[in-house]
Amino acid sequence: MWVEFIGFLAAFLSTAAFVPQAYKIYKEKTAKGVSLTMYLVMLSGVLSWEVYGLMIGKWPVILANLISASILLFIIYVKIKYKD
Amino acid sequence: MWVEFIGFLAAFLSTAAFVPQAYKIYKEKTAKGVSLTMYLVMLSGVLSWEVYGLMIGKWPVILANLISASILLFIIYVKIKYKD
């Protein structure tokens, strides 16, 4: 019970964390200080977690990483678009 | 077997991802474009994963999140130090 709650909390926080970064980039119209390598490696990681989630059939893992992947793709898109 | 490999790969990638960002900040001596909120929320998430790992007794989770927490603390420290 507690284990599941902590796991849910962890998944929520580590997914939600990318939102303020995406918002900052959107607001400032630049992604200059953000490392493209970080976001590409993180996207690979998140997609691996997605495969892992599908393999073990845990929907919180599947859902959290699907949301993370969307936000990461947005950051990567903007980073490439702004060429900075 | 495959499940464990994918889980290990996912943990490795999502931990290693923070290294290029930390390096970029170190090299450029600024963390201006990086969202402090993101790193504070991510640290809370990683610490929750740490507790989760301890609860389920999975050392890859414990180890990966311990490393992530160290890199995140470095980024947060530099962000606050550079006041930007």
Backbone of each chain as nested JSON, in Angstrom:
{
  "chains": [
    {"id": "A", "residues": [
      {"number": 1, "name": "MET", "atoms": {"N": [0.833, -1.212, 0.0], "CA": [0.0, 0.0, 0.0], "C": [0.868, 1.262, 0.0]}},
      {"number": 2, "name": "TRP", "atoms": {"N": [1.736, 1.393, 1.018], "CA": [2.66, 2.508, 1.105], "C": [3.649, 2.489, -0.053]}},
      {"number": 3, "name": "VAL", "atoms": {"N": [4.077, 1.27, -0.391], "CA": [5.035, 1.099, -1.483], "C": [4.445, 1.667, -2.772]}},
      {"number": 4, "name": "GLU", "atoms": {"N": [3.186, 1.299, -3.032], "CA": [2.514, 1.779, -4.248], "C": [2.336, 3.289, -4.249]}},
      {"number": 5, "name": "PHE", "atoms": {"N": [2.03, 3.836, -3.075], "CA": [1.851, 5.277, -2.958], "C": [3.161, 6.006, -3.256]}},
      {"number": 6, "name": "ILE", "atoms": {"N": [4.261, 5.516, -2.659], "CA": [5.578, 6.137, -2.877], "C": [5.973, 6.013, -4.359]}},
      {"number": 7, "name": "GLY", "atoms": {"N": [5.708, 4.865, -4.955], "CA": [6.008, 4.662, -6.374], "C": [5.214, 5.61, -7.26]}},
      {"number": 8, "name": "PHE", "atoms": {"N": [3.955, 5.804, -6.913], "CA": [3.097, 6.716, -7.667], "C": [3.595, 8.151, -7.529]}},
      {"number": 9, "name": "LEU", "atoms": {"N": [3.947, 8.524, -6.282], "CA": [4.458, 9.864, -5.987], "C": [5.74, 10.121, -6.782]}},
      {"number": 10, "name": "ALA", "atoms": {"N": [6.643, 9.138, -6.771], "CA": [7.918, 9.24, -7.48], "C": [7.686, 9.412, -8.975]}},
      {"number": 11, "name": "ALA", "atoms": {"N": [6.796, 8.604, -9.545], "CA": [6.483, 8.678, -10.974], "C": [5.885, 10.036, -11.315]}},
      {"number": 12, "name": "PHE", "atoms": {"N": [4.981, 10.517, -10.447], "CA": [4.338, 11.807, -10.678], "C": [5.364, 12.942, -10.671]}},
      {"number": 13, "name": "LEU", "atoms": {"N": [6.225, 12.968, -9.623], "CA": [7.207, 14.044, -9.487], "C": [8.235, 14.046, -10.613]}},
      {"number": 14, "name": "SER", "atoms": {"N": [8.752, 12.856, -10.97], "CA": [9.801, 12.839, -11.996], "C": [9.243, 13.067, -13.402]}},
      {"number": 15, "name": "THR", "atoms": {"N": [7.931, 12.97, -13.558], "CA": [7.291, 13.316, -14.835], "C": [6.97, 14.808, -14.848]}},
      {"number": 16, "name": "ALA", "atoms": {"N": [6.37, 15.283, -13.747], "CA": [5.948, 16.679, -13.636], "C": [7.131, 17.639, -13.679]}},
      {"number": 17, "name": "ALA", "atoms": {"N": [8.307, 17.17, -13.265], "CA": [9.511, 18.008, -13.21], "C": [9.814, 18.695, -14.54]}},
      {"number": 18, "name": "PHE", "atoms": {"N": [9.538, 18.01, -15.659], "CA": [9.879, 18.573, -16.97], "C": [8.965, 19.731, -17.376]}},
      {"number": 19, "name": "VAL", "atoms": {"N": [7.796, 19.849, -16.749], "CA": [6.837, 20.895, -17.112], "C": [7.409, 22.308, -16.905]}},
      {"number": 20, "name": "PRO", "atoms": {"N": [7.963, 22.648, -15.701], "CA": [8.505, 24.006, -15.538], "C": [9.648, 24.323, -16.512]}},
      {"number": 21, "name": "GLN", "atoms": {"N": [10.435, 23.316, -16.902], "CA": [11.512, 23.561, -17.882], "C": [10.917, 23.862, -19.259]}},
      {"number": 22, "name": "ALA", "atoms": {"N": [9.913, 23.089, -19.65], "CA": [9.246, 23.312, -20.933], "C": [8.588, 24.695, -20.945]}},
      {"number": 23, "name": "TYR", "atoms": {"N": [7.964, 25.084, -19.824], "CA": [7.293, 26.376, -19.71], "C": [8.296, 27.527, -19.814]}},
      {"number": 24, "name": "LYS", "atoms": {"N": [9.448, 27.361, -19.133], "CA": [10.507, 28.381, -19.153], "C": [11.004, 28.613, -20.588]}},
      {"number": 25, "name": "ILE", "atoms": {"N": [11.211, 27.526, -21.318], "CA": [11.666, 27.613, -22.71], "C": [10.611, 28.316, -23.564]}},
      {"number": 26, "name": "TYR", "atoms": {"N": [9.347, 27.955, -23.358], "CA": [8.243, 28.533, -24.105], "C": [8.139, 30.029, -23.844]}},
      {"number": 27, "name": "LYS", "atoms": {"N": [8.26, 30.405, -22.547], "CA": [8.117, 31.795, -22.107], "C": [9.269, 32.658, -22.619]}},
      {"number": 28, "name": "GLU", "atoms": {"N": [10.51, 32.12, -22.487], "CA": [11.698, 32.907, -22.843], "C": [12.063, 32.781, -24.325]}},
      {"number": 29, "name": "LYS", "atoms": {"N": [11.353, 31.94, -25.041], "CA": [11.588, 31.707, -26.473], "C": [13.044, 31.332, -26.783]}},
      {"number": 30, "name": "THR", "atoms": {"N": [13.691, 30.672, -25.838], "CA": [15.038, 30.176, -26.05], "C": [15.294, 28.935, -25.183]}},
      {"number": 31, "name": "ALA", "atoms": {"N": [16.146, 28.06, -25.719], "CA": [16.508, 26.852, -24.976], "C": [18.026, 26.776, -24.892]}},
      {"number": 32, "name": "LYS", "atoms": {"N": [18.649, 27.984, -24.923], "CA": [20.101, 28.1, -24.997], "C": [20.855, 27.318, -23.911]}},
      {"number": 33, "name": "GLY", "atoms": {"N": [20.405, 27.464, -22.656], "CA": [21.145, 26.853, -21.551], "C": [20.895, 25.373, -21.372]}},
      {"number": 34, "name": "VAL", "atoms": {"N": [19.934, 24.859, -22.146], "CA": [19.52, 23.464, -21.991], "C": [20.378, 22.56, -22.883]}},
      {"number": 35, "name": "SER", "atoms": {"N": [20.824, 21.439, -22.334], "CA": [21.674, 20.516, -23.085], "C": [20.842, 19.569, -23.957]}},
      {"number": 36, "name": "LEU", "atoms": {"N": [21.052, 19.677, -25.288], "CA": [20.319, 18.795, -26.21], "C": [20.665, 17.321, -25.939]}},
      {"number": 37, "name": "THR", "atoms": {"N": [21.951, 17.077, -25.663], "CA": [22.395, 15.704, -25.361], "C": [21.602, 15.132, -24.185]}},
      {"number": 38, "name": "MET", "atoms": {"N": [21.442, 15.945, -23.135], "CA": [20.679, 15.472, -21.975], "C": [19.287, 14.999, -22.384]}},
      {"number": 39, "name": "TYR", "atoms": {"N": [18.604, 15.84, -23.204], "CA": [17.226, 15.504, -23.552], "C": [17.122, 14.321, -24.507]}},
      {"number": 40, "name": "LEU", "atoms": {"N": [18.129, 14.135, -25.349], "CA": [18.139, 12.97, -26.245], "C": [18.39, 11.687, -25.451]}},
      {"number": 41, "name": "VAL", "atoms": {"N": [19.354, 11.757, -24.505], "CA": [19.647, 10.578, -23.676], "C": [18.447, 10.275, -22.771]}},
      {"number": 42, "name": "MET", "atoms": {"N": [17.85, 11.358, -22.206], "CA": [16.684, 11.163, -21.33], "C": [15.509, 10.55, -22.104]}},
      {"number": 43, "name": "LEU", "atoms": {"N": [15.327, 10.995, -23.37], "CA": [14.249, 10.422, -24.186], "C": [14.488, 8.922, -24.422]}},
      {"number": 44, "name": "SER", "atoms": {"N": [15.731, 8.551, -24.685], "CA": [16.066, 7.125, -24.841], "C": [15.749, 6.365, -23.552]}},
      {"number": 45, "name": "GLY", "atoms": {"N": [16.092, 6.99, -22.419], "CA": [15.821, 6.377, -21.115], "C": [14.329, 6.184, -20.879]}},
      {"number": 46, "name": "VAL", "atoms": {"N": [13.578, 7.248, -21.173], "CA": [12.121, 7.225, -20.957], "C": [11.458, 6.193, -21.88]}},
      {"number": 47, "name": "LEU", "atoms": {"N": [11.956, 6.097, -23.12], "CA": [11.399, 5.102, -24.045], "C": [11.745, 3.678, -23.585]}},
      {"number": 48, "name": "SER", "atoms": {"N": [12.936, 3.523, -22.98], "CA": [13.298, 2.218, -22.411], "C": [12.385, 1.872, -21.235]}},
      {"number": 49, "name": "TRP", "atoms": {"N": [12.095, 2.898, -20.384], "CA": [11.153, 2.673, -19.271], "C": [9.776, 2.291, -19.817]}},
      {"number": 50, "name": "GLU", "atoms": {"N": [9.41, 2.896, -20.966], "CA": [8.125, 2.604, -21.593], "C": [8.059, 1.118, -21.99]}},
      {"number": 51, "name": "VAL", "atoms": {"N": [9.117, 0.637, -22.641], "CA": [9.198, -0.781, -23.038], "C": [9.159, -1.666, -21.79]}},
      {"number": 52, "name": "TYR", "atoms": {"N": [9.914, -1.248, -20.763], "CA": [9.96, -1.986, -19.494], "C": [8.557, -2.068, -18.88]}},
      {"number": 53, "name": "GLY", "atoms": {"N": [7.857, -0.925, -18.873], "CA": [6.498, -0.861, -18.33], "C": [5.536, -1.785, -19.073]}},
      {"number": 54, "name": "LEU", "atoms": {"N": [5.673, -1.813, -20.403], "CA": [4.824, -2.688, -21.225], "C": [5.143, -4.158, -20.928]}},
      {"number": 55, "name": "MET", "atoms": {"N": [6.442, -4.447, -20.747], "CA": [6.872, -5.831, -20.46], "C": [6.347, -6.334, -19.112]}},
      {"number": 56, "name": "ILE", "atoms": {"N": [6.391, -5.463, -18.091], "CA": [5.918, -5.885, -16.767], "C": [4.438, -5.556, -16.573]}},
      {"number": 57, "name": "GLY", "atoms": {"N": [3.841, -4.895, -17.585], "CA": [2.403, -4.6, -17.549], "C": [1.957, -3.691, -16.419]}},
      {"number": 58, "name": "LYS", "atoms": {"N": [2.795, -2.667, -16.097], "CA": [2.42, -1.724, -15.033], "C": [1.995, -0.396, -15.657]}},
      {"number": 59, "name": "TRP", "atoms": {"N": [0.684, -0.114, -15.63], "CA": [0.187, 1.087, -16.29], "C": [0.694, 2.402, -15.727]}},
      {"number": 60, "name": "PRO", "atoms": {"N": [1.027, 2.506, -14.399], "CA": [1.57, 3.804, -13.964], "C": [2.907, 4.101, -14.656]}},
      {"number": 61, "name": "VAL", "atoms": {"N": [3.73, 3.065, -14.873], "CA": [5.019, 3.212, -15.562], "C": [4.773, 3.595, -17.024]}},
      {"number": 62, "name": "ILE", "atoms": {"N": [3.833, 2.895, -17.655], "CA": [3.493, 3.145, -19.065], "C": [2.992, 4.58, -19.251]}},
      {"number": 63, "name": "LEU", "atoms": {"N": [2.056, 4.987, -18.384], "CA": [1.44, 6.306, -18.495], "C": [2.426, 7.434, -18.184]}},
      {"number": 64, "name": "ALA", "atoms": {"N": [3.15, 7.311, -17.068], "CA": [4.096, 8.349, -16.649], "C": [5.141, 8.593, -17.738]}},
      {"number": 65, "name": "ASN", "atoms": {"N": [5.659, 7.515, -18.334], "CA": [6.71, 7.663, -19.33], "C": [6.201, 8.148, -20.676]}},
      {"number": 66, "name": "LEU", "atoms": {"N": [4.928, 7.874, -20.942], "CA": [4.305, 8.385, -22.158], "C": [4.184, 9.907, -22.064]}},
      {"number": 67, "name": "ILE", "atoms": {"N": [3.774, 10.382, -20.885], "CA": [3.661, 11.83, -20.655], "C": [5.051, 12.472, -20.706]}},
      {"number": 68, "name": "SER", "atoms": {"N": [6.022, 11.857, -20.005], "CA": [7.4, 12.374, -20.022], "C": [7.917, 12.485, -21.442]}},
      {"number": 69, "name": "ALA", "atoms": {"N": [7.721, 11.436, -22.245], "CA": [8.214, 11.418, -23.626], "C": [7.635, 12.583, -24.426]}},
      {"number": 70, "name": "SER", "atoms": {"N": [6.349, 12.906, -24.217], "CA": [5.718, 14.013, -24.945], "C": [6.382, 15.336, -24.594]}},
      {"number": 71, "name": "ILE", "atoms": {"N": [6.62, 15.562, -23.286], "CA": [7.232, 16.826, -22.852], "C": [8.673, 16.905, -23.362]}},
      {"number": 72, "name": "LEU", "atoms": {"N": [9.39, 15.79, -23.306], "CA": [10.777, 15.753, -23.784], "C": [10.834, 16.045, -25.278]}},
      {"number": 73, "name": "LEU", "atoms": {"N": [9.896, 15.482, -26.038], "CA": [9.854, 15.723, -27.482], "C": [9.619, 17.202, -27.775]}},
      {"number": 74, "name": "PHE", "atoms": {"N": [8.771, 17.84, -26.962], "CA": [8.516, 19.275, -27.111], "C": [9.805, 20.065, -26.89]}},
      {"number": 75, "name": "ILE", "atoms": {"N": [10.532, 19.751, -25.791], "CA": [11.787, 20.456, -25.467], "C": [12.818, 20.249, -26.594]}},
      {"number": 76, "name": "ILE", "atoms": {"N": [12.938, 19.02, -27.079], "CA": [13.892, 18.704, -28.155], "C": [13.52, 19.466, -29.443]}},
      {"number": 77, "name": "TYR", "atoms": {"N": [12.223, 19.485, -29.752], "CA": [11.724, 20.178, -30.945], "C": [12.076, 21.662, -30.888]}},
      {"number": 78, "name": "VAL", "atoms": {"N": [11.786, 22.287, -29.735], "CA": [12.043, 23.712, -29.567], "C": [13.546, 24.0, -29.615]}},
      {"number": 79, "name": "LYS", "atoms": {"N": [14.322, 23.147, -28.95], "CA": [15.783, 23.306, -28.926], "C": [16.345, 23.3, -30.358]}},
      {"number": 80, "name": "ILE", "atoms": {"N": [15.85, 22.391, -31.176], "CA": [16.318, 22.293, -32.559], "C": [15.778, 23.463, -33.397]}},
      {"number": 81, "name": "LYS", "atoms": {"N": [14.518, 23.812, -33.172], "CA": [13.862, 24.907, -33.897], "C": [14.566, 26.236, -33.666]}},
      {"number": 82, "name": "TYR", "atoms": {"N": [14.917, 26.535, -32.39], "CA": [15.565, 27.806, -32.051], "C": [17.054, 27.78, -32.391]}},
      {"number": 83, "name": "LYS", "atoms": {"N": [17.555, 26.636, -32.794], "CA": [18.982, 26.471, -33.18], "C": [19.934, 27.089, -32.161]}},
      {"number": 84, "name": "ASP", "atoms": {"N": [19.697, 26.831, -30.863], "CA": [20.621, 27.447, -29.897], "C": [21.143, 26.503, -28.828]}}
    ]},
    {"id": "B", "residues": [
      {"number": 1, "name": "MET", "atoms": {"N": [14.812, -12.029, -17.884], "CA": [16.162, -11.737, -18.387], "C": [16.16, -10.456, -19.244]}},
      {"number": 2, "name": "TRP", "atoms": {"N": [15.345, -10.447, -20.315], "CA": [15.216, -9.267, -21.169], "C": [14.626, -8.102, -20.394]}},
      {"number": 3, "name": "VAL", "atoms": {"N": [13.667, -8.436, -19.535], "CA": [12.997, -7.406, -18.736], "C": [14.031, -6.698, -17.863]}},
      {"number": 4, "name": "GLU", "atoms": {"N": [14.901, -7.49, -17.214], "CA": [15.928, -6.916, -16.342], "C": [16.92, -6.071, -17.139]}},
      {"number": 5, "name": "PHE", "atoms": {"N": [17.264, -6.551, -18.334], "CA": [18.201, -5.804, -19.174], "C": [17.616, -4.446, -19.566]}},
      {"number": 6, "name": "ILE", "atoms": {"N": [16.349, -4.451, -19.994], "CA": [15.683, -3.198, -20.388], "C": [15.571, -2.256, -19.184]}},
      {"number": 7, "name": "GLY", "atoms": {"N": [15.255, -2.81, -18.024], "CA": [15.16, -2.011, -16.801], "C": [16.502, -1.389, -16.447]}},
      {"number": 8, "name": "PHE", "atoms": {"N": [17.566, -2.162, -16.599], "CA": [18.91, -1.678, -16.304], "C": [19.303, -0.574, -17.287]}},
      {"number": 9, "name": "LEU", "atoms": {"N": [19.001, -0.812, -18.58], "CA": [19.287, 0.166, -19.633], "C": [18.545, 1.479, -19.365]}},
      {"number": 10, "name": "ALA", "atoms": {"N": [17.27, 1.359, -19.01], "CA": [16.432, 2.528, -18.726], "C": [17.003, 3.312, -17.548]}},
      {"number": 11, "name": "ALA", "atoms": {"N": [17.375, 2.608, -16.477], "CA": [17.933, 3.249, -15.285], "C": [19.248, 3.941, -15.624]}},
      {"number": 12, "name": "PHE", "atoms": {"N": [20.075, 3.265, -16.423], "CA": [21.368, 3.839, -16.81], "C": [21.18, 5.121, -17.63]}},
      {"number": 13, "name": "LEU", "atoms": {"N": [20.313, 5.055, -18.65], "CA": [20.104, 6.206, -19.532], "C": [19.491, 7.395, -18.793]}},
      {"number": 14, "name": "SER", "atoms": {"N": [18.467, 7.143, -17.965], "CA": [17.807, 8.267, -17.309], "C": [18.655, 8.844, -16.173]}},
      {"number": 15, "name": "THR", "atoms": {"N": [19.685, 8.13, -15.751], "CA": [20.63, 8.681, -14.772], "C": [21.734, 9.439, -15.501]}},
      {"number": 16, "name": "ALA", "atoms": {"N": [22.294, 8.788, -16.545], "CA": [23.395, 9.368, -17.314], "C": [22.989, 10.666, -18.014]}},
      {"number": 17, "name": "ALA", "atoms": {"N": [21.699, 10.815, -18.314], "CA": [21.206, 11.985, -19.042], "C": [21.595, 13.301, -18.374]}},
      {"number": 18, "name": "PHE", "atoms": {"N": [21.644, 13.325, -17.036], "CA": [21.941, 14.572, -16.326], "C": [23.401, 15.0, -16.449]}},
      {"number": 19, "name": "VAL", "atoms": {"N": [24.281, 14.07, -16.804], "CA": [25.716, 14.376, -16.89], "C": [26.019, 15.471, -17.933]}},
      {"number": 20, "name": "PRO", "atoms": {"N": [25.55, 15.348, -19.211], "CA": [25.85, 16.423, -20.17], "C": [25.309, 17.784, -19.754]}},
      {"number": 21, "name": "GLN", "atoms": {"N": [24.162, 17.811, -19.041], "CA": [23.629, 19.098, -18.572], "C": [24.537, 19.689, -17.501]}},
      {"number": 22, "name": "ALA", "atoms": {"N": [24.973, 18.851, -16.577], "CA": [25.877, 19.302, -15.507], "C": [27.186, 19.799, -16.125]}},
      {"number": 23, "name": "TYR", "atoms": {"N": [27.687, 19.091, -17.131], "CA": [28.932, 19.463, -17.802], "C": [28.792, 20.8, -18.537]}},
      {"number": 24, "name": "LYS", "atoms": {"N": [27.664, 20.975, -19.215], "CA": [27.384, 22.229, -19.942], "C": [27.396, 23.42, -18.986]}},
      {"number": 25, "name": "ILE", "atoms": {"N": [26.749, 23.254, -17.837], "CA": [26.696, 24.316, -16.829], "C": [28.107, 24.613, -16.315]}},
      {"number": 26, "name": "TYR", "atoms": {"N": [28.862, 23.568, -16.056], "CA": [30.229, 23.698, -15.542], "C": [31.11, 24.431, -16.564]}},
      {"number": 27, "name": "LYS", "atoms": {"N": [30.973, 24.048, -17.831], "CA": [31.802, 24.595, -18.906], "C": [31.459, 26.064, -19.182]}},
      {"number": 28, "name": "GLU", "atoms": {"N": [30.128, 26.359, -19.232], "CA": [29.691, 27.71, -19.58], "C": [29.615, 28.631, -18.365]}},
      {"number": 29, "name": "LYS", "atoms": {"N": [29.833, 28.092, -17.197], "CA": [29.795, 28.855, -15.935], "C": [28.474, 29.607, -15.761]}},
      {"number": 30, "name": "THR", "atoms": {"N": [27.41, 29.05, -16.305], "CA": [26.079, 29.63, -16.116], "C": [25.008, 28.543, -16.197]}},
      {"number": 31, "name": "ALA", "atoms": {"N": [23.929, 28.773, -15.446], "CA": [22.817, 27.824, -15.465], "C": [21.541, 28.593, -15.792]}},
      {"number": 32, "name": "LYS", "atoms": {"N": [21.742, 29.711, -16.531], "CA": [20.652, 30.65, -16.811], "C": [19.403, 30.001, -17.423]}},
      {"number": 33, "name": "GLY", "atoms": {"N": [19.59, 29.162, -18.441], "CA": [18.447, 28.598, -19.144], "C": [17.772, 27.431, -18.45]}},
      {"number": 34, "name": "VAL", "atoms": {"N": [18.401, 26.998, -17.358], "CA": [17.917, 25.814, -16.664], "C": [16.887, 26.209, -15.601]}},
      {"number": 35, "name": "SER", "atoms": {"N": [15.791, 25.477, -15.538], "CA": [14.722, 25.772, -14.589], "C": [15.022, 25.183, -13.209]}},
      {"number": 36, "name": "LEU", "atoms": {"N": [15.174, 26.074, -12.202], "CA": [15.438, 25.607, -10.828], "C": [14.281, 24.743, -10.328]}},
      {"number": 37, "name": "THR", "atoms": {"N": [13.048, 25.165, -10.67], "CA": [11.86, 24.406, -10.256], "C": [11.945, 22.969, -10.76]}},
      {"number": 38, "name": "MET", "atoms": {"N": [12.346, 22.821, -12.042], "CA": [12.469, 21.472, -12.594], "C": [13.384, 20.607, -11.736]}},
      {"number": 39, "name": "TYR", "atoms": {"N": [14.56, 21.17, -11.38], "CA": [15.543, 20.367, -10.651], "C": [15.138, 20.088, -9.208]}},
      {"number": 40, "name": "LEU", "atoms": {"N": [14.369, 21.019, -8.611], "CA": [13.879, 20.778, -7.253], "C": [12.802, 19.686, -7.266]}},
      {"number": 41, "name": "VAL", "atoms": {"N": [11.905, 19.764, -8.247], "CA": [10.836, 18.747, -8.343], "C": [11.459, 17.395, -8.7]}},
      {"number": 42, "name": "MET", "atoms": {"N": [12.442, 17.417, -9.64], "CA": [13.106, 16.174, -10.036], "C": [13.841, 15.533, -8.844]}},
      {"number": 43, "name": "LEU", "atoms": {"N": [14.482, 16.383, -8.02], "CA": [15.171, 15.856, -6.836], "C": [14.173, 15.185, -5.884]}},
      {"number": 44, "name": "SER", "atoms": {"N": [13.003, 15.822, -5.701], "CA": [11.959, 15.208, -4.863], "C": [11.547, 13.862, -5.452]}},
      {"number": 45, "name": "GLY", "atoms": {"N": [11.411, 13.821, -6.781], "CA": [11.04, 12.58, -7.465], "C": [12.086, 11.496, -7.282]}},
      {"number": 46, "name": "VAL", "atoms": {"N": [13.345, 11.876, -7.471], "CA": [14.458, 10.924, -7.362], "C": [14.578, 10.397, -5.917]}},
      {"number": 47, "name": "LEU", "atoms": {"N": [14.361, 11.301, -4.938], "CA": [14.419, 10.868, -3.543], "C": [13.252, 9.92, -3.224]}},
      {"number": 48, "name": "SER", "atoms": {"N": [12.098, 10.167, -3.855], "CA": [10.953, 9.255, -3.679], "C": [11.273, 7.895, -4.296]}},
      {"number": 49, "name": "TRP", "atoms": {"N": [11.917, 7.896, -5.482], "CA": [12.347, 6.63, -6.104], "C": [13.334, 5.908, -5.195]}},
      {"number": 50, "name": "GLU", "atoms": {"N": [14.177, 6.7, -4.507], "CA": [15.17, 6.125, -3.59], "C": [14.458, 5.373, -2.458]}},
      {"number": 51, "name": "VAL", "atoms": {"N": [13.446, 6.029, -1.872], "CA": [12.666, 5.412, -0.792], "C": [11.958, 4.161, -1.327]}},
      {"number": 52, "name": "TYR", "atoms": {"N": [11.395, 4.304, -2.539], "CA": [10.702, 3.179, -3.196], "C": [11.673, 2.004, -3.39]}},
      {"number": 53, "name": "GLY", "atoms": {"N": [12.87, 2.302, -3.874], "CA": [13.901, 1.284, -4.091], "C": [14.281, 0.572, -2.805]}},
      {"number": 54, "name": "LEU", "atoms": {"N": [14.413, 1.357, -1.727], "CA": [14.749, 0.771, -0.421], "C": [13.613, -0.125, 0.058]}},
      {"number": 55, "name": "MET", "atoms": {"N": [12.365, 0.322, -0.177], "CA": [11.186, -0.441, 0.254], "C": [11.064, -1.779, -0.475]}},
      {"number": 56, "name": "ILE", "atoms": {"N": [11.341, -1.765, -1.787], "CA": [11.228, -3.0, -2.558], "C": [12.562, -3.755, -2.62]}},
      {"number": 57, "name": "GLY", "atoms": {"N": [13.605, -3.134, -2.036], "CA": [14.911, -3.785, -1.954], "C": [15.581, -4.084, -3.296]}},
      {"number": 58, "name": "LYS", "atoms": {"N": [15.414, -3.155, -4.261], "CA": [16.046, -3.343, -5.571], "C": [17.265, -2.424, -5.687]}},
      {"number": 59, "name": "TRP", "atoms": {"N": [18.454, -3.017, -5.627], "CA": [19.658, -2.179, -5.62], "C": [19.9, -1.377, -6.898]}},
      {"number": 60, "name": "PRO", "atoms": {"N": [19.443, -1.833, -8.097], "CA": [19.658, -0.942, -9.261], "C": [18.886, 0.374, -9.102]}},
      {"number": 61, "name": "VAL", "atoms": {"N": [17.678, 0.296, -8.53], "CA": [16.864, 1.497, -8.291], "C": [17.548, 2.377, -7.249]}},
      {"number": 62, "name": "ILE", "atoms": {"N": [18.026, 1.756, -6.174], "CA": [18.703, 2.482, -5.089], "C": [19.956, 3.188, -5.624]}},
      {"number": 63, "name": "LEU", "atoms": {"N": [20.771, 2.462, -6.365], "CA": [22.04, 2.988, -6.876], "C": [21.829, 4.086, -7.925]}},
      {"number": 64, "name": "ALA", "atoms": {"N": [20.958, 3.802, -8.911], "CA": [20.718, 4.769, -9.989], "C": [20.213, 6.092, -9.428]}},
      {"number": 65, "name": "ASN", "atoms": {"N": [19.299, 6.027, -8.453], "CA": [18.733, 7.257, -7.92], "C": [19.676, 7.993, -6.982]}},
      {"number": 66, "name": "LEU", "atoms": {"N": [20.586, 7.252, -6.375], "CA": [21.603, 7.877, -5.529], "C": [22.544, 8.707, -6.407]}},
      {"number": 67, "name": "ILE", "atoms": {"N": [22.916, 8.14, -7.558], "CA": [23.787, 8.849, -8.505], "C": [23.044, 10.063, -9.075]}},
      {"number": 68, "name": "SER", "atoms": {"N": [21.789, 9.852, -9.499], "CA": [20.98, 10.962, -10.029], "C": [20.896, 12.093, -9.005]}},
      {"number": 69, "name": "ALA", "atoms": {"N": [20.608, 11.748, -7.748], "CA": [20.463, 12.76, -6.698], "C": [21.739, 13.59, -6.557]}},
      {"number": 70, "name": "SER", "atoms": {"N": [22.907, 12.947, -6.668], "CA": [24.175, 13.668, -6.543], "C": [24.332, 14.681, -7.676]}},
      {"number": 71, "name": "ILE", "atoms": {"N": [24.031, 14.251, -8.911], "CA": [24.169, 15.156, -10.061], "C": [23.161, 16.304, -9.955]}},
      {"number": 72, "name": "LEU", "atoms": {"N": [21.931, 15.968, -9.537], "CA": [20.894, 16.993, -9.39], "C": [21.295, 18.02, -8.328]}},
      {"number": 73, "name": "LEU", "atoms": {"N": [21.881, 17.543, -7.22], "CA": [22.317, 18.455, -6.159], "C": [23.408, 19.397, -6.675]}},
      {"number": 74, "name": "PHE", "atoms": {"N": [24.288, 18.876, -7.542], "CA": [25.331, 19.717, -8.141], "C": [24.7, 20.816, -8.994]}},
      {"number": 75, "name": "ILE", "atoms": {"N": [23.74, 20.437, -9.854], "CA": [23.07, 21.406, -10.732], "C": [22.344, 22.472, -9.898]}},
      {"number": 76, "name": "ILE", "atoms": {"N": [21.633, 22.038, -8.849], "CA": [20.895, 22.966, -7.977], "C": [21.873, 23.913, -7.26]}},
      {"number": 77, "name": "TYR", "atoms": {"N": [22.979, 23.36, -6.783], "CA": [23.996, 24.157, -6.081], "C": [24.545, 25.249, -6.998]}},
      {"number": 78, "name": "VAL", "atoms": {"N": [24.916, 24.86, -8.22], "CA": [25.492, 25.803, -9.179], "C": [24.455, 26.86, -9.578]}},
      {"number": 79, "name": "LYS", "atoms": {"N": [23.231, 26.404, -9.808], "CA": [22.14, 27.327, -10.181], "C": [21.964, 28.411, -9.114]}},
      {"number": 80, "name": "ILE", "atoms": {"N": [21.99, 28.002, -7.852], "CA": [21.817, 28.954, -6.751], "C": [23.072, 29.824, -6.601]}},
      {"number": 81, "name": "LYS", "atoms": {"N": [24.245, 29.209, -6.743], "CA": [25.524, 29.919, -6.604], "C": [25.65, 31.028, -7.658]}},
      {"number": 82, "name": "TYR", "atoms": {"N": [25.298, 30.711, -8.915], "CA": [25.425, 31.684, -10.0], "C": [24.282, 32.701, -10.001]}},
      {"number": 83, "name": "LYS", "atoms": {"N": [23.301, 32.483, -9.132], "CA": [22.144, 33.394, -8.989], "C": [21.533, 33.794, -10.333]}},
      {"number": 84, "name": "ASP", "atoms": {"N": [21.345, 32.823, -11.231], "CA": [20.792, 33.229, -12.53], "C": [19.597, 32.391, -13.003]}}
    ]}
  ]
}
